[in-house]
Amino acid sequence: MIAALTLDSLVRQSEDHLASDVDGEKVLLHTSTYAYYNLGDIGGDIWSRLEGSATVRQVVEALMFDYAIERPECERRVLDFMEQLHREGLIQVVA
């Protein structure tokens, strides 16, 4: 079972993927499962912020600034999105 992410989880992109921009949106291909994902605009922005490693909190802070979204809503949406990426094996928890 995969542990739930928290705002303090340090995460990064997994290596088992190919990423590309298509019509302004980020798309991924999981190279182990051959699953295809369209992350959309904001999902693509989150994905780009995980190229190195970042805490969930750091991503939330950046998105709040860039998209003028309230903290509780942003935290909930980012955690939900990242947990889905984690379940699919697209991101890894570093610490």
Order of alpha helices (4+ residues) and beta strands (2+ residues): beta-beta-beta-beta-alpha-beta-alpha-alpha-beta
